[in-house]
């Protein structure tokens, strides 16, 4: 896969939850498996995450009908708890996610290097779908640790 094009794509959302909860749901495997897919006919049966510079992550994504699946993973380049995650994917593309506290809300922005197999619009739509699924999961989940903060 050619990654020399240097085109970047940005997706974003605002999650109606405090940044600490958003960070936890983004980074902990038991939560990642609940949201890391773009549509209801997919799921993420497995996730592992070593959240430290040089650490790796891996999420297995599969169609529920078993027709297709793939691993999504990479290596962390920079971590600032509750603020920023930067990583390099297996194909060399870079991704940066920022988490900005806005009182009881959190703005999540992902910027990633485009790949050349799919159009920029397709990639943006796909990554935005993941982000919206994350937002939905985070806002609907009732976690006792955060009950008083919601």
Secondary structure, 3 states (H helix, E strand, C coil): CCCCCCCEEEEEEEECCCHHHHHHHHHCHHHHHHHCCCCCCEEEEEEEECCCCCCEEEEEEEECCCCCEEEEEEEEEEEECCCEEEEEECCCCEEEEEEEEECCEEEEEEEEECCCCCCHHHHHHHHHHHHHHHHHHHHHCCCHHHHHHC
